[in-house]
Each structure stands twice: as C-alpha cells, then as structure tokens.
Amino acid sequence: MFTPSTLCTPTLLAPDLAAVLRLLLLAPLLEEWVVRAGLQAWLLPRSSAATAVLASAAAFSALHLGSGAQAAALVFGPGLAFGLAYQRWRSWQLCAALHAACNGWALSMCA
C-alpha cells in the first residue's frame, strides 16, 4: 500500500520548478536513452530478451540508489514495465513518456 513515507522524498514533498522539470523531462529522457536505447538495445542481440529486460531494469534501479535502497527497490517494477515496453515497441521515447507519467503520478501523490 502506498504511504507518503515509502515514496515521498523532500524533493517530491515540496518540489520547486527545477525539480519538476528534472522529474518530468530531464530524468525520463536521459535515463531511458541510456538504459533502453543504450544498454537494453546493446544487450538484445547479445542475450535473450528476458536477460536484456531484467538487466535494464536492474540498471534502472541502480540509477536510483542515490535516493536510497528503498527507492531503488520501488522503481524496479516500473523499470521492468519500461523494459517490456521497449521490447515490444523498440521506442525509448515511449519509455521516456511512461517514465514521465510515473514521475508525475509520484509528484501528484506526494505534493
């Protein structure tokens, strides 16, 4: 069950304009470009689809370790979903849009 203490960091509780832009634009674009268009696209011809999706979800989680182990664990599920979306449609831009939507949901739940 969602409770503010499980997800809401100070940035999510009281976001300024820079934080909102970072969460809704910069992070989704850069992270999905690196993880999906970079790592997952590189892994696909070299491994199974399952390995590529799991490894990209793990890398996505690792990118969030700066926010704590709990945050990294919480984003593993969405990372899997984004990896599956990339596997199906091969569009890192779609993954970035999904990522931005998830961040927008988090902002709306916390602010």
Phi and psi restraints in degrees (range 20) as a CNS / XPLOR table:
assign (resid 1 and name C) (resid 2 and name N)
       (resid 2 and name CA) (resid 2 and name C) 1.0 -76.9 20.0 2
assign (resid 2 and name N) (resid 2 and name CA)
       (resid 2 and name C) (resid 3 and name N) 1.0 128.7 20.0 2
assign (resid 2 and name C) (resid 3 and name N)
       (resid 3 and name CA) (resid 3 and name C) 1.0 -132.4 20.0 2
assign (resid 3 and name N) (resid 3 and name CA)
       (resid 3 and name C) (resid 4 and name N) 1.0 146.5 20.0 2
assign (resid 3 and name C) (resid 4 and name N)
       (resid 4 and name CA) (resid 4 and name C) 1.0 -53.7 20.0 2
assign (resid 4 and name N) (resid 4 and name CA)
       (resid 4 and name C) (resid 5 and name N) 1.0 -32.8 20.0 2
assign (resid 4 and name C) (resid 5 and name N)
       (resid 5 and name CA) (resid 5 and name C) 1.0 -69.7 20.0 2
assign (resid 5 and name N) (resid 5 and name CA)
       (resid 5 and name C) (resid 6 and name N) 1.0 -20.8 20.0 2
assign (resid 5 and name C) (resid 6 and name N)
       (resid 6 and name CA) (resid 6 and name C) 1.0 -82.2 20.0 2
assign (resid 6 and name N) (resid 6 and name CA)
       (resid 6 and name C) (resid 7 and name N) 1.0 -19.0 20.0 2
assign (resid 6 and name C) (resid 7 and name N)
       (resid 7 and name CA) (resid 7 and name C) 1.0 -131.7 20.0 2
assign (resid 7 and name N) (resid 7 and name CA)
       (resid 7 and name C) (resid 8 and name N) 1.0 -32.4 20.0 2
assign (resid 7 and name C) (resid 8 and name N)
       (resid 8 and name CA) (resid 8 and name C) 1.0 -82.3 20.0 2
assign (resid 8 and name N) (resid 8 and name CA)
       (resid 8 and name C) (resid 9 and name N) 1.0 106.2 20.0 2
assign (resid 8 and name C) (resid 9 and name N)
       (resid 9 and name CA) (resid 9 and name C) 1.0 -84.4 20.0 2
assign (resid 9 and name N) (resid 9 and name CA)
       (resid 9 and name C) (resid 10 and name N) 1.0 168.0 20.0 2
assign (resid 9 and name C) (resid 10 and name N)
       (resid 10 and name CA) (resid 10 and name C) 1.0 -54.9 20.0 2
assign (resid 10 and name N) (resid 10 and name CA)
       (resid 10 and name C) (resid 11 and name N) 1.0 -34.9 20.0 2
assign (resid 10 and name C) (resid 11 and name N)
       (resid 11 and name CA) (resid 11 and name C) 1.0 -63.7 20.0 2
assign (resid 11 and name N) (resid 11 and name CA)
       (resid 11 and name C) (resid 12 and name N) 1.0 -38.1 20.0 2
assign (resid 11 and name C) (resid 12 and name N)
       (resid 12 and name CA) (resid 12 and name C) 1.0 -77.9 20.0 2
assign (resid 12 and name N) (resid 12 and name CA)
       (resid 12 and name C) (resid 13 and name N) 1.0 -30.2 20.0 2
assign (resid 12 and name C) (resid 13 and name N)
       (resid 13 and name CA) (resid 13 and name C) 1.0 -72.8 20.0 2
assign (resid 13 and name N) (resid 13 and name CA)
       (resid 13 and name C) (resid 14 and name N) 1.0 -36.2 20.0 2
assign (resid 13 and name C) (resid 14 and name N)
       (resid 14 and name CA) (resid 14 and name C) 1.0 -140.4 20.0 2
assign (resid 14 and name N) (resid 14 and name CA)
       (resid 14 and name C) (resid 15 and name N) 1.0 69.2 20.0 2
assign (resid 14 and name C) (resid 15 and name N)
       (resid 15 and name CA) (resid 15 and name C) 1.0 -73.8 20.0 2
assign (resid 15 and name N) (resid 15 and name CA)
       (resid 15 and name C) (resid 16 and name N) 1.0 136.9 20.0 2
assign (resid 15 and name C) (resid 16 and name N)
       (resid 16 and name CA) (resid 16 and name C) 1.0 -92.9 20.0 2
assign (resid 16 and name N) (resid 16 and name CA)
       (resid 16 and name C) (resid 17 and name N) 1.0 178.2 20.0 2
assign (resid 16 and name C) (resid 17 and name N)
       (resid 17 and name CA) (resid 17 and name C) 1.0 -59.9 20.0 2
assign (resid 17 and name N) (resid 17 and name CA)
       (resid 17 and name C) (resid 18 and name N) 1.0 -39.7 20.0 2
assign (resid 17 and name C) (resid 18 and name N)
       (resid 18 and name CA) (resid 18 and name C) 1.0 -63.3 20.0 2
assign (resid 18 and name N) (resid 18 and name CA)
       (resid 18 and name C) (resid 19 and name N) 1.0 -40.1 20.0 2
assign (resid 18 and name C) (resid 19 and name N)
       (resid 19 and name CA) (resid 19 and name C) 1.0 -66.0 20.0 2
assign (resid 19 and name N) (resid 19 and name CA)
       (resid 19 and name C) (resid 20 and name N) 1.0 -41.4 20.0 2
assign (resid 19 and name C) (resid 20 and name N)
       (resid 20 and name CA) (resid 20 and name C) 1.0 -62.9 20.0 2
assign (resid 20 and name N) (resid 20 and name CA)
       (resid 20 and name C) (resid 21 and name N) 1.0 -45.8 20.0 2
assign (resid 20 and name C) (resid 21 and name N)
       (resid 21 and name CA) (resid 21 and name C) 1.0 -62.6 20.0 2
assign (resid 21 and name N) (resid 21 and name CA)
       (resid 21 and name C) (resid 22 and name N) 1.0 -40.3 20.0 2
assign (resid 21 and name C) (resid 22 and name N)
       (resid 22 and name CA) (resid 22 and name C) 1.0 -64.3 20.0 2
assign (resid 22 and name N) (resid 22 and name CA)
       (resid 22 and name C) (resid 23 and name N) 1.0 -43.0 20.0 2
assign (resid 22 and name C) (resid 23 and name N)
       (resid 23 and name CA) (resid 23 and name C) 1.0 -74.7 20.0 2
assign (resid 23 and name N) (resid 23 and name CA)
       (resid 23 and name C) (resid 24 and name N) 1.0 -34.4 20.0 2
assign (resid 23 and name C) (resid 24 and name N)
       (resid 24 and name CA) (resid 24 and name C) 1.0 -97.7 20.0 2
assign (resid 24 and name N) (resid 24 and name CA)
       (resid 24 and name C) (resid 25 and name N) 1.0 -15.4 20.0 2
assign (resid 24 and name C) (resid 25 and name N)
       (resid 25 and name CA) (resid 25 and name C) 1.0 -128.9 20.0 2
assign (resid 25 and name N) (resid 25 and name CA)
       (resid 25 and name C) (resid 26 and name N) 1.0 -62.5 20.0 2
assign (resid 25 and name C) (resid 26 and name N)
       (resid 26 and name CA) (resid 26 and name C) 1.0 -64.4 20.0 2
assign (resid 26 and name N) (resid 26 and name CA)
       (resid 26 and name C) (resid 27 and name N) 1.0 -54.0 20.0 2
assign (resid 26 and name C) (resid 27 and name N)
       (resid 27 and name CA) (resid 27 and name C) 1.0 -61.4 20.0 2
assign (resid 27 and name N) (resid 27 and name CA)
       (resid 27 and name C) (resid 28 and name N) 1.0 -48.1 20.0 2
assign (resid 27 and name C) (resid 28 and name N)
       (resid 28 and name CA) (resid 28 and name C) 1.0 -59.5 20.0 2
assign (resid 28 and name N) (resid 28 and name CA)
       (resid 28 and name C) (resid 29 and name N) 1.0 -44.0 20.0 2
assign (resid 28 and name C) (resid 29 and name N)
       (resid 29 and name CA) (resid 29 and name C) 1.0 -64.7 20.0 2
assign (resid 29 and name N) (resid 29 and name CA)
       (resid 29 and name C) (resid 30 and name N) 1.0 -49.8 20.0 2
assign (resid 29 and name C) (resid 30 and name N)
       (resid 30 and name CA) (resid 30 and name C) 1.0 -69.4 20.0 2
assign (resid 30 and name N) (resid 30 and name CA)
       (resid 30 and name C) (resid 31 and name N) 1.0 -45.5 20.0 2
assign (resid 30 and name C) (resid 31 and name N)
       (resid 31 and name CA) (resid 31 and name C) 1.0 -65.1 20.0 2
assign (resid 31 and name N) (resid 31 and name CA)
       (resid 31 and name C) (resid 32 and name N) 1.0 -43.0 20.0 2
assign (resid 31 and name C) (resid 32 and name N)
       (resid 32 and name CA) (resid 32 and name C) 1.0 -71.9 20.0 2
assign (resid 32 and name N) (resid 32 and name CA)
       (resid 32 and name C) (resid 33 and name N) 1.0 -31.9 20.0 2
assign (resid 32 and name C) (resid 33 and name N)
       (resid 33 and name CA) (resid 33 and name C) 1.0 -64.8 20.0 2
assign (resid 33 and name N) (resid 33 and name CA)
       (resid 33 and name C) (resid 34 and name N) 1.0 -43.9 20.0 2
assign (resid 33 and name C) (resid 34 and name N)
       (resid 34 and name CA) (resid 34 and name C) 1.0 -71.0 20.0 2
assign (resid 34 and name N) (resid 34 and name CA)
       (resid 34 and name C) (resid 35 and name N) 1.0 -49.2 20.0 2
assign (resid 34 and name C) (resid 35 and name N)
       (resid 35 and name CA) (resid 35 and name C) 1.0 -78.1 20.0 2
assign (resid 35 and name N) (resid 35 and name CA)
       (resid 35 and name C) (resid 36 and name N) 1.0 -45.7 20.0 2
assign (resid 35 and name C) (resid 36 and name N)
       (resid 36 and name CA) (resid 36 and name C) 1.0 -87.2 20.0 2
assign (resid 36 and name N) (resid 36 and name CA)
       (resid 36 and name C) (resid 37 and name N) 1.0 -57.1 20.0 2
assign (resid 36 and name C) (resid 37 and name N)
       (resid 37 and name CA) (resid 37 and name C) 1.0 -69.8 20.0 2
assign (resid 37 and name N) (resid 37 and name CA)
       (resid 37 and name C) (resid 38 and name N) 1.0 -24.2 20.0 2
assign (resid 37 and name C) (resid 38 and name N)
       (resid 38 and name CA) (resid 38 and name C) 1.0 -94.6 20.0 2
assign (resid 38 and name N) (resid 38 and name CA)
       (resid 38 and name C) (resid 39 and name N) 1.0 -81.8 20.0 2
assign (resid 38 and name C) (resid 39 and name N)
       (resid 39 and name CA) (resid 39 and name C) 1.0 -61.9 20.0 2
assign (resid 39 and name N) (resid 39 and name CA)
       (resid 39 and name C) (resid 40 and name N) 1.0 -54.0 20.0 2
assign (resid 39 and name C) (resid 40 and name N)
       (resid 40 and name CA) (resid 40 and name C) 1.0 -65.1 20.0 2
assign (resid 40 and name N) (resid 40 and name CA)
       (resid 40 and name C) (resid 41 and name N) 1.0 -41.3 20.0 2
assign (resid 40 and name C) (resid 41 and name N)
       (resid 41 and name CA) (resid 41 and name C) 1.0 -63.9 20.0 2
assign (resid 41 and name N) (resid 41 and name CA)
       (resid 41 and name C) (resid 42 and name N) 1.0 -35.3 20.0 2
assign (resid 41 and name C) (resid 42 and name N)
       (resid 42 and name CA) (resid 42 and name C) 1.0 -70.0 20.0 2
assign (resid 42 and name N) (resid 42 and name CA)
       (resid 42 and name C) (resid 43 and name N) 1.0 -38.5 20.0 2
assign (resid 42 and name C) (resid 43 and name N)
       (resid 43 and name CA) (resid 43 and name C) 1.0 -73.7 20.0 2
assign (resid 43 and name N) (resid 43 and name CA)
       (resid 43 and name C) (resid 44 and name N) 1.0 -31.7 20.0 2
assign (resid 43 and name C) (resid 44 and name N)
       (resid 44 and name CA) (resid 44 and name C) 1.0 -53.8 20.0 2
assign (resid 44 and name N) (resid 44 and name CA)
       (resid 44 and name C) (resid 45 and name N) 1.0 -47.5 20.0 2
assign (resid 44 and name C) (resid 45 and name N)
       (resid 45 and name CA) (resid 45 and name C) 1.0 -77.4 20.0 2
assign (resid 45 and name N) (resid 45 and name CA)
       (resid 45 and name C) (resid 46 and name N) 1.0 -7.9 20.0 2
assign (resid 45 and name C) (resid 46 and name N)
       (resid 46 and name CA) (resid 46 and name C) 1.0 -107.2 20.0 2
assign (resid 46 and name N) (resid 46 and name CA)
       (resid 46 and name C) (resid 47 and name N) 1.0 -7.7 20.0 2
assign (resid 46 and name C) (resid 47 and name N)
       (resid 47 and name CA) (resid 47 and name C) 1.0 -152.8 20.0 2
assign (resid 47 and name N) (resid 47 and name CA)
       (resid 47 and name C) (resid 48 and name N) 1.0 -177.5 20.0 2
assign (resid 47 and name C) (resid 48 and name N)
       (resid 48 and name CA) (resid 48 and name C) 1.0 -74.8 20.0 2
assign (resid 48 and name N) (resid 48 and name CA)
       (resid 48 and name C) (resid 49 and name N) 1.0 161.3 20.0 2
assign (resid 48 and name C) (resid 49 and name N)
       (resid 49 and name CA) (resid 49 and name C) 1.0 -61.2 20.0 2
assign (resid 49 and name N) (resid 49 and name CA)
       (resid 49 and name C) (resid 50 and name N) 1.0 -40.4 20.0 2
assign (resid 49 and name C) (resid 50 and name N)
       (resid 50 and name CA) (resid 50 and name C) 1.0 -62.0 20.0 2
assign (resid 50 and name N) (resid 50 and name CA)
       (resid 50 and name C) (resid 51 and name N) 1.0 -42.9 20.0 2
assign (resid 50 and name C) (resid 51 and name N)
       (resid 51 and name CA) (resid 51 and name C) 1.0 -62.9 20.0 2
assign (resid 51 and name N) (resid 51 and name CA)
       (resid 51 and name C) (resid 52 and name N) 1.0 -43.3 20.0 2
assign (resid 51 and name C) (resid 52 and name N)
       (resid 52 and name CA) (resid 52 and name C) 1.0 -63.4 20.0 2
assign (resid 52 and name N) (resid 52 and name CA)
       (resid 52 and name C) (resid 53 and name N) 1.0 -42.7 20.0 2
assign (resid 52 and name C) (resid 53 and name N)
       (resid 53 and name CA) (resid 53 and name C) 1.0 -67.1 20.0 2
assign (resid 53 and name N) (resid 53 and name CA)
       (resid 53 and name C) (resid 54 and name N) 1.0 -46.6 20.0 2
assign (resid 53 and name C) (resid 54 and name N)
       (resid 54 and name CA) (resid 54 and name C) 1.0 -64.8 20.0 2
assign (resid 54 and name N) (resid 54 and name CA)
       (resid 54 and name C) (resid 55 and name N) 1.0 -42.7 20.0 2
assign (resid 54 and name C) (resid 55 and name N)
       (resid 55 and name CA) (resid 55 and name C) 1.0 -65.7 20.0 2
assign (resid 55 and name N) (resid 55 and name CA)
       (resid 55 and name C) (resid 56 and name N) 1.0 -39.4 20.0 2
assign (resid 55 and name C) (resid 56 and name N)
       (resid 56 and name CA) (resid 56 and name C) 1.0 -69.2 20.0 2
assign (resid 56 and name N) (resid 56 and name CA)
       (resid 56 and name C) (resid 57 and name N) 1.0 -35.9 20.0 2
assign (resid 56 and name C) (resid 57 and name N)
       (resid 57 and name CA) (resid 57 and name C) 1.0 -66.0 20.0 2
assign (resid 57 and name N) (resid 57 and name CA)
       (resid 57 and name C) (resid 58 and name N) 1.0 -39.3 20.0 2
assign (resid 57 and name C) (resid 58 and name N)
       (resid 58 and name CA) (resid 58 and name C) 1.0 -65.0 20.0 2
assign (resid 58 and name N) (resid 58 and name CA)
       (resid 58 and name C) (resid 59 and name N) 1.0 -41.6 20.0 2
assign (resid 58 and name C) (resid 59 and name N)
       (resid 59 and name CA) (resid 59 and name C) 1.0 -64.8 20.0 2
assign (resid 59 and name N) (resid 59 and name CA)
       (resid 59 and name C) (resid 60 and name N) 1.0 -40.5 20.0 2
assign (resid 59 and name C) (resid 60 and name N)
       (resid 60 and name CA) (resid 60 and name C) 1.0 -59.8 20.0 2
assign (resid 60 and name N) (resid 60 and name CA)
       (resid 60 and name C) (resid 61 and name N) 1.0 -44.3 20.0 2
assign (resid 60 and name C) (resid 61 and name N)
       (resid 61 and name CA) (resid 61 and name C) 1.0 -62.3 20.0 2
assign (resid 61 and name N) (resid 61 and name CA)
       (resid 61 and name C) (resid 62 and name N) 1.0 -43.5 20.0 2
assign (resid 61 and name C) (resid 62 and name N)
       (resid 62 and name CA) (resid 62 and name C) 1.0 -60.4 20.0 2
assign (resid 62 and name N) (resid 62 and name CA)
       (resid 62 and name C) (resid 63 and name N) 1.0 -34.7 20.0 2
assign (resid 62 and name C) (resid 63 and name N)
       (resid 63 and name CA) (resid 63 and name C) 1.0 -62.4 20.0 2
assign (resid 63 and name N) (resid 63 and name CA)
       (resid 63 and name C) (resid 64 and name N) 1.0 -20.9 20.0 2
assign (resid 63 and name C) (resid 64 and name N)
       (resid 64 and name CA) (resid 64 and name C) 1.0 -99.4 20.0 2
assign (resid 64 and name N) (resid 64 and name CA)
       (resid 64 and name C) (resid 65 and name N) 1.0 5.1 20.0 2
assign (resid 64 and name C) (resid 65 and name N)
       (resid 65 and name CA) (resid 65 and name C) 1.0 -62.9 20.0 2
assign (resid 65 and name N) (resid 65 and name CA)
       (resid 65 and name C) (resid 66 and name N) 1.0 -24.3 20.0 2
assign (resid 65 and name C) (resid 66 and name N)
       (resid 66 and name CA) (resid 66 and name C) 1.0 -61.7 20.0 2
assign (resid 66 and name N) (resid 66 and name CA)
       (resid 66 and name C) (resid 67 and name N) 1.0 -22.2 20.0 2
assign (resid 66 and name C) (resid 67 and name N)
       (resid 67 and name CA) (resid 67 and name C) 1.0 -93.5 20.0 2
assign (resid 67 and name N) (resid 67 and name CA)
       (resid 67 and name C) (resid 68 and name N) 1.0 2.8 20.0 2
assign (resid 67 and name C) (resid 68 and name N)
       (resid 68 and name CA) (resid 68 and name C) 1.0 110.7 20.0 2
assign (resid 68 and name N) (resid 68 and name CA)
       (resid 68 and name C) (resid 69 and name N) 1.0 159.1 20.0 2
assign (resid 68 and name C) (resid 69 and name N)
       (resid 69 and name CA) (resid 69 and name C) 1.0 -63.8 20.0 2
assign (resid 69 and name N) (resid 69 and name CA)
       (resid 69 and name C) (resid 70 and name N) 1.0 -35.5 20.0 2
assign (resid 69 and name C) (resid 70 and name N)
       (resid 70 and name CA) (resid 70 and name C) 1.0 -65.3 20.0 2
assign (resid 70 and name N) (resid 70 and name CA)
       (resid 70 and name C) (resid 71 and name N) 1.0 -42.2 20.0 2
assign (resid 70 and name C) (resid 71 and name N)
       (resid 71 and name CA) (resid 71 and name C) 1.0 -63.2 20.0 2
assign (resid 71 and name N) (resid 71 and name CA)
       (resid 71 and name C) (resid 72 and name N) 1.0 -42.3 20.0 2
assign (resid 71 and name C) (resid 72 and name N)
       (resid 72 and name CA) (resid 72 and name C) 1.0 -62.0 20.0 2
assign (resid 72 and name N) (resid 72 and name CA)
       (resid 72 and name C) (resid 73 and name N) 1.0 -41.2 20.0 2
assign (resid 72 and name C) (resid 73 and name N)
       (resid 73 and name CA) (resid 73 and name C) 1.0 -66.5 20.0 2
assign (resid 73 and name N) (resid 73 and name CA)
       (resid 73 and name C) (resid 74 and name N) 1.0 -39.4 20.0 2
assign (resid 73 and name C) (resid 74 and name N)
       (resid 74 and name CA) (resid 74 and name C) 1.0 -66.8 20.0 2
assign (resid 74 and name N) (resid 74 and name CA)
       (resid 74 and name C) (resid 75 and name N) 1.0 -28.3 20.0 2
assign (resid 74 and name C) (resid 75 and name N)
       (resid 75 and name CA) (resid 75 and name C) 1.0 -91.0 20.0 2
assign (resid 75 and name N) (resid 75 and name CA)
       (resid 75 and name C) (resid 76 and name N) 1.0 -0.3 20.0 2
assign (resid 75 and name C) (resid 76 and name N)
       (resid 76 and name CA) (resid 76 and name C) 1.0 -64.0 20.0 2
assign (resid 76 and name N) (resid 76 and name CA)
       (resid 76 and name C) (resid 77 and name N) 1.0 -42.7 20.0 2
assign (resid 76 and name C) (resid 77 and name N)
       (resid 77 and name CA) (resid 77 and name C) 1.0 -59.7 20.0 2
assign (resid 77 and name N) (resid 77 and name CA)
       (resid 77 and name C) (resid 78 and name N) 1.0 -53.4 20.0 2
assign (resid 77 and name C) (resid 78 and name N)
       (resid 78 and name CA) (resid 78 and name C) 1.0 -59.3 20.0 2
assign (resid 78 and name N) (resid 78 and name CA)
       (resid 78 and name C) (resid 79 and name N) 1.0 -35.3 20.0 2
assign (resid 78 and name C) (resid 79 and name N)
       (resid 79 and name CA) (resid 79 and name C) 1.0 -61.3 20.0 2
assign (resid 79 and name N) (resid 79 and name CA)
       (resid 79 and name C) (resid 80 and name N) 1.0 -39.0 20.0 2
assign (resid 79 and name C) (resid 80 and name N)
       (resid 80 and name CA) (resid 80 and name C) 1.0 -63.4 20.0 2
assign (resid 80 and name N) (resid 80 and name CA)
       (resid 80 and name C) (resid 81 and name N) 1.0 -44.4 20.0 2
assign (resid 80 and name C) (resid 81 and name N)
       (resid 81 and name CA) (resid 81 and name C) 1.0 -62.0 20.0 2
assign (resid 81 and name N) (resid 81 and name CA)
       (resid 81 and name C) (resid 82 and name N) 1.0 -42.8 20.0 2
assign (resid 81 and name C) (resid 82 and name N)
       (resid 82 and name CA) (resid 82 and name C) 1.0 -65.5 20.0 2
assign (resid 82 and name N) (resid 82 and name CA)
       (resid 82 and name C) (resid 83 and name N) 1.0 -38.0 20.0 2
assign (resid 82 and name C) (resid 83 and name N)
       (resid 83 and name CA) (resid 83 and name C) 1.0 -64.5 20.0 2
assign (resid 83 and name N) (resid 83 and name CA)
       (resid 83 and name C) (resid 84 and name N) 1.0 -40.3 20.0 2
assign (resid 83 and name C) (resid 84 and name N)
       (resid 84 and name CA) (resid 84 and name C) 1.0 -67.2 20.0 2
assign (resid 84 and name N) (resid 84 and name CA)
       (resid 84 and name C) (resid 85 and name N) 1.0 -38.4 20.0 2
assign (resid 84 and name C) (resid 85 and name N)
       (resid 85 and name CA) (resid 85 and name C) 1.0 -63.1 20.0 2
assign (resid 85 and name N) (resid 85 and name CA)
       (resid 85 and name C) (resid 86 and name N) 1.0 -41.5 20.0 2
assign (resid 85 and name C) (resid 86 and name N)
       (resid 86 and name CA) (resid 86 and name C) 1.0 -65.3 20.0 2
assign (resid 86 and name N) (resid 86 and name CA)
       (resid 86 and name C) (resid 87 and name N) 1.0 -40.2 20.0 2
assign (resid 86 and name C) (resid 87 and name N)
       (resid 87 and name CA) (resid 87 and name C) 1.0 -60.0 20.0 2
assign (resid 87 and name N) (resid 87 and name CA)
       (resid 87 and name C) (resid 88 and name N) 1.0 -39.0 20.0 2
assign (resid 87 and name C) (resid 88 and name N)
       (resid 88 and name CA) (resid 88 and name C) 1.0 -78.6 20.0 2
assign (resid 88 and name N) (resid 88 and name CA)
       (resid 88 and name C) (resid 89 and name N) 1.0 -46.3 20.0 2
assign (resid 88 and name C) (resid 89 and name N)
       (resid 89 and name CA) (resid 89 and name C) 1.0 -110.3 20.0 2
assign (resid 89 and name N) (resid 89 and name CA)
       (resid 89 and name C) (resid 90 and name N) 1.0 -9.5 20.0 2
assign (resid 89 and name C) (resid 90 and name N)
       (resid 90 and name CA) (resid 90 and name C) 1.0 53.3 20.0 2
assign (resid 90 and name N) (resid 90 and name CA)
       (resid 90 and name C) (resid 91 and name N) 1.0 41.6 20.0 2
assign (resid 90 and name C) (resid 91 and name N)
       (resid 91 and name CA) (resid 91 and name C) 1.0 -127.7 20.0 2
assign (resid 91 and name N) (resid 91 and name CA)
       (resid 91 and name C) (resid 92 and name N) 1.0 104.6 20.0 2
assign (resid 91 and name C) (resid 92 and name N)
       (resid 92 and name CA) (resid 92 and name C) 1.0 -68.4 20.0 2
assign (resid 92 and name N) (resid 92 and name CA)
       (resid 92 and name C) (resid 93 and name N) 1.0 -24.9 20.0 2
assign (resid 92 and name C) (resid 93 and name N)
       (resid 93 and name CA) (resid 93 and name C) 1.0 -66.7 20.0 2
assign (resid 93 and name N) (resid 93 and name CA)
       (resid 93 and name C) (resid 94 and name N) 1.0 -39.5 20.0 2
assign (resid 93 and name C) (resid 94 and name N)
       (resid 94 and name CA) (resid 94 and name C) 1.0 -61.5 20.0 2
assign (resid 94 and name N) (resid 94 and name CA)
       (resid 94 and name C) (resid 95 and name N) 1.0 -43.0 20.0 2
assign (resid 94 and name C) (resid 95 and name N)
       (resid 95 and name CA) (resid 95 and name C) 1.0 -61.3 20.0 2
assign (resid 95 and name N) (resid 95 and name CA)
       (resid 95 and name C) (resid 96 and name N) 1.0 -39.7 20.0 2
assign (resid 95 and name C) (resid 96 and name N)
       (resid 96 and name CA) (resid 96 and name C) 1.0 -64.1 20.0 2
assign (resid 96 and name N) (resid 96 and name CA)
       (resid 96 and name C) (resid 97 and name N) 1.0 -38.8 20.0 2
assign (resid 96 and name C) (resid 97 and name N)
       (resid 97 and name CA) (resid 97 and name C) 1.0 -66.3 20.0 2
assign (resid 97 and name N) (resid 97 and name CA)
       (resid 97 and name C) (resid 98 and name N) 1.0 -41.8 20.0 2
assign (resid 97 and name C) (resid 98 and name N)
       (resid 98 and name CA) (resid 98 and name C) 1.0 -63.5 20.0 2
assign (resid 98 and name N) (resid 98 and name CA)
       (resid 98 and name C) (resid 99 and name N) 1.0 -41.2 20.0 2
assign (resid 98 and name C) (resid 99 and name N)
       (resid 99 and name CA) (resid 99 and name C) 1.0 -61.6 20.0 2
assign (resid 99 and name N) (resid 99 and name CA)
       (resid 99 and name C) (resid 100 and name N) 1.0 -46.7 20.0 2
assign (resid 99 and name C) (resid 100 and name N)
       (resid 100 and name CA) (resid 100 and name C) 1.0 -61.3 20.0 2
assign (resid 100 and name N) (resid 100 and name CA)
       (resid 100 and name C) (resid 101 and name N) 1.0 -39.5 20.0 2
assign (resid 100 and name C) (resid 101 and name N)
       (resid 101 and name CA) (resid 101 and name C) 1.0 -63.1 20.0 2
assign (resid 101 and name N) (resid 101 and name CA)
       (resid 101 and name C) (resid 102 and name N) 1.0 -41.7 20.0 2
assign (resid 101 and name C) (resid 102 and name N)
       (resid 102 and name CA) (resid 102 and name C) 1.0 -63.5 20.0 2
assign (resid 102 and name N) (resid 102 and name CA)
       (resid 102 and name C) (resid 103 and name N) 1.0 -42.7 20.0 2
assign (resid 102 and name C) (resid 103 and name N)
       (resid 103 and name CA) (resid 103 and name C) 1.0 -65.2 20.0 2
assign (resid 103 and name N) (resid 103 and name CA)
       (resid 103 and name C) (resid 104 and name N) 1.0 -36.9 20.0 2
assign (resid 103 and name C) (resid 104 and name N)
       (resid 104 and name CA) (resid 104 and name C) 1.0 -63.8 20.0 2
assign (resid 104 and name N) (resid 104 and name CA)
       (resid 104 and name C) (resid 105 and name N) 1.0 -40.8 20.0 2
assign (resid 104 and name C) (resid 105 and name N)
       (resid 105 and name CA) (resid 105 and name C) 1.0 -61.0 20.0 2
assign (resid 105 and name N) (resid 105 and name CA)
       (resid 105 and name C) (resid 106 and name N) 1.0 -44.9 20.0 2
assign (resid 105 and name C) (resid 106 and name N)
       (resid 106 and name CA) (resid 106 and name C) 1.0 -60.8 20.0 2
assign (resid 106 and name N) (resid 106 and name CA)
       (resid 106 and name C) (resid 107 and name N) 1.0 -43.2 20.0 2
assign (resid 106 and name C) (resid 107 and name N)
       (resid 107 and name CA) (resid 107 and name C) 1.0 -60.6 20.0 2
assign (resid 107 and name N) (resid 107 and name CA)
       (resid 107 and name C) (resid 108 and name N) 1.0 -43.6 20.0 2
assign (resid 107 and name C) (resid 108 and name N)
       (resid 108 and name CA) (resid 108 and name C) 1.0 -67.3 20.0 2
assign (resid 108 and name N) (resid 108 and name CA)
       (resid 108 and name C) (resid 109 and name N) 1.0 -31.8 20.0 2
assign (resid 108 and name C) (resid 109 and name N)
       (resid 109 and name CA) (resid 109 and name C) 1.0 -76.4 20.0 2
assign (resid 109 and name N) (resid 109 and name CA)
       (resid 109 and name C) (resid 110 and name N) 1.0 -27.4 20.0 2
assign (resid 109 and name C) (resid 110 and name N)
       (resid 110 and name CA) (resid 110 and name C) 1.0 -97.8 20.0 2
assign (resid 110 and name N) (resid 110 and name CA)
       (resid 110 and name C) (resid 111 and name N) 1.0 -35.7 20.0 2
